[in-house]
Amino acid sequence: MNRGVEVELYRLAYARTGDKGNRLNIAVVCRAPAYYPVLAAELTAARVARLFAPRNPGKVVRYDLPKLSAFNFVLDDVLQGGVNASLGHDGHGKSLSYFLLTARIRVDPALLAAGDATTV
């Protein structure tokens, strides 16, 4: 069990969204390669599904991109039918990457300090 400190994901990674119909993609890119193993362990597809549970995702898949220190999450059925069908203010789901960046991640304080020194 990691007994580190909890920080919001935005301290460890950037995120970007895209959409196609009712499917949302969220790319999560580590701010430092050293964060990749932490996020691989903490930010699972099941956890992302739980975070987005109020939007009733049909399926959440995580694609690992270790050479890029990144992940791509694909969430089905979270855009209320997609941009042309949704009455929501954010039919493209652009704000949902910011929501994901508020997830709390447990990280070793030494790793956090080392990563902060190397991030841009």
Secondary structure, 3 states (H helix, E strand, C coil): CCCCEEEEHHHCEEEEEEEECCEEEEEEEECCHHHHHHHHHHCCHHHHHHHCHHHCCCEEEEEEEHHHCEEEEEEECCCCCCCCCCCCCCCCCCCHHHHHCCCEEEECHHHHHHHHHHCC
